[in-house]
Amino acid sequence: MRQFVGEHRIAYLNRNGIRYYIRIRENFYVDDPRTGKQLKAFLMFAALKSGQCRVLHRIYRINRQLCYLSASKVKDKNGIPELQLIISFNRPEIARQTYKERRQIETAFRGMKSGGFNIEDTHLTDLERIEKLFTIVMLAFAWAYVVGVYINQHLKPIRLLKHDEKAKKPFKYRLEYITTILLKPLAIIKLNVFKFFHVLSLWTLLLLSHSRLK
């Protein structure tokens, strides 16, 4: 997300009161509106140790836009500590936890594209048909997701490698299980995945009905 921190983008979010939690680079300059002083962001959190976090409850200016600033010292995928700097519209005390949720969004995008359903390969141009396609793909994604969570917790957990990295991508793990059942109906299975699909279908219909009533 560090590539989406332009002045106009943040200005738009601020102007419309849209809550955001966006990571910035360590070398971004931070302006203090009260003192007029300017310094690089990483210097404000230089004392942080691995696993620690700090929230600044004063408003600062980054890219000429006002926002809150918080940071934590975390380990990257190679186990090396790095500074994670986050700007936010409000409530900086929940910035770290909220930012961690981005992984679910990234997983969904990857699953819909090259990581699973290849939705980019569609040649549809009609907006109504594209909307229907997205609805079906999201339903299939949610189905694979809940099935995978259940399997990982109750049947066969995904093996962990070094640095707690999973041996197999979670979404692929879930989708492969459902695909095997659909393509090999005579295979012996330990879980009735269609029960999950039935519940999700009813939930989707309720959401669609509610949105149309508004």
C-alpha positions, 0 to 999 in steps of 0.5 A, a space after each residue: 500500500 506504500 505506493 498510494 500516498 499521493 497528496 491528492 489521494 489523501 486530500 480526497 479521503 480527508 475531505 470526505 471523512 473517509 477513514 484510512 490506514 495507509 503505510 508510508 515509507 520511512 523517509 517521508 518528511 513529516 511537518 509539525 503544524 505547531 512548531 513548523 519543524 520538519 523531519 523524516 518520519 523514521 526519526 520520530 520512532 528511532 527508539 522503538 525496539 522489535 515488537 514495540 509500537 507507538 501512537 502519536 495523538 497529535 496531528 501532523 502534516 504529510 504531503 501537505 495533508 493533515 493526518 495522525 501517525 503511528 508506528 511499530 517495529 515488526 519483522 518482515 518475511 525474512 525475520 528482519 525487524 523493520 519500521 511500519 509507519 501508518 498514517 490515518 484519518 482518525 483513531 490512530 490507536 487501532 491503526 496497527 491492528 486495522 492495517 493487518 486486516 489488509 491481508 484478507 483484501 490482498 488474498 481476495 484480490 489474488 484469489 479472484 485473479 491469477 491465484 484462483 479464478 482468473 477473472 481478468 480473462 473475462 471478455 465481458 464489457 456489459 456492466 450488468 453482466 460483470 456485476 453478476 460475474 463478480 457476485 458469483 466469483 465472490 460467492 465461490 471465494 467465500 465458499 472456498 474461504 470458510 471451507 478452508 478455515 474449517 479444514 485447517 482448524 478441524 481436519 488437516 492443518 496446513 504445515 508450517 515452514 520457517 518463520 511460520 510461513 505456510 507450506 501451501 497458500 491458504 486459498 489454493 488449499 481451500 480451492 483444491 479441496 472443493 475442486 477435487 470434490 466437484 471433479 471426482 464425485 466418487 472420491 471419499 470425502 470427510 466433509 460435506 462442503 455443500 452445507 457451507 455453500 447452502 448457508 452462504 447462498 442464503 446469506 448472499 440472497 438476504 444481502 441482495 434483497 436488503 440492498 434492493 429495498 434501500 
